[in-house]
Amino acid sequence: MEFVRSHCSELTNRVVAIFSRRGAYGRYKELLAEKGFLEEWYAFENTRTRAALLEWCEEHGLVIEMDS
C-alpha cells in the first residue's frame, strides 16, 4: 500500500478490492501494467526487499560486503 499511496493514490480502492480475494498479486501487477506503473513497482519492490534483507542481516550479526 505504501507504493500505491505514493505513486498512484487514485488506485487505492481498486488495490484494496484486489487484495481482498485470492490471486491478488497477479491482478495487482496487471493493474499496474495497465496504468503504466509496473516498472516503478519493480524498482520500489527491489529497493524495499534489499533494505529488509540488509536489516535482517544486521539484526542477526551478519556482515555484508558490498561492491560500490
Helices and strands as residue ranges (DSSP letters): H 2-7, G 9-11, H 12-18, H 24-35, H 38-59
